[in-house]
Amino acid sequence: MKQNQLAFGNIRLRALEPEDLGTIYQWENDPAIWQVSNTHAPFSMFILKQYIEESHRDIFETKQLRLIIENTAGKAVGAIDLFDFDPYHQRAGIGILVYDESDRGQGLATDALELMKKYAVDVLGLHQLYANITTNNPSSIKLFTKAGFKLSGCKKDWIKTPKEWLDEELYQLILSK
């Protein structure tokens, strides 16, 4: 990757900072997004502060990486995560959040996903990324399929919500250099 490897289009990806604590606390404790993050209970400020303090640890050690998505004005609009990082099989799961509805539909998630794909190949040497998306999330399905991810399978009644069971689809992208 080039000199400005963590900027692309209208976004910049950056590491978590102590100043992000309030923002992360808001995002992680919003029950409206718990379904997509597989969260079942609120996080304390203490736990999130520890998480930010430990976020400097290497992805090869922690098997995960969370970066903040900033828009051109420097506002933190969301986060993009690599998880279940497997250096032997050269793959990782990927998830993305653009929190405020007013920030959605502007290509920020598209730019963040494109940048993370490039980072995954050029820096981490990954062969593939995958995303797990419930079938009731057409925006995410559109985002990932537009980015080249292909539907690989469907896990029936995989996610339990208070009202229903949801199917979760697996999308994969084979990366190339």
Stockholm file with secondary structure:
# STOCKHOLM 1.0

chainA/1-177         MKQNQLAFGNIRLRALEPEDLGTIYQWENDPAIWQVSNTHAPFSMFILKQYIEESHRDIFETKQLRLIIENTAGKAVGAIDLFDFDPYHQRAGIGILVYDESDRGQGLATDALELMKKYAVDVLGLHQLYANITTNNPSSIKLFTKAGFKLSGCKKDWIKTPKEWLDEELYQLILSK
#=GR chainA/1-177 SS CCTTTTEETTEEEECCCGGGHHHHHHHHTCGGGHHHHTCCSCCCHHHHHHHHHHTTSCHHHHSCEEEEEECTTSCEEEEEEEEEEETTTTEEEEEEEECSGGGTTSSHHHHHHHHHHHHHHHTTCCSEEEEEEETTCHHHHHHHHHTTCEEEEEEEEEEECSSCEEEEEEEEEECCC
#=GC SS_cons         CCTTTTEETTEEEECCCGGGHHHHHHHHTCGGGHHHHTCCSCCCHHHHHHHHHHTTSCHHHHSCEEEEEECTTSCEEEEEEEEEEETTTTEEEEEEEECSGGGTTSSHHHHHHHHHHHHHHHTTCCSEEEEEEETTCHHHHHHHHHTTCEEEEEEEEEEECSSCEEEEEEEEEECCC
//
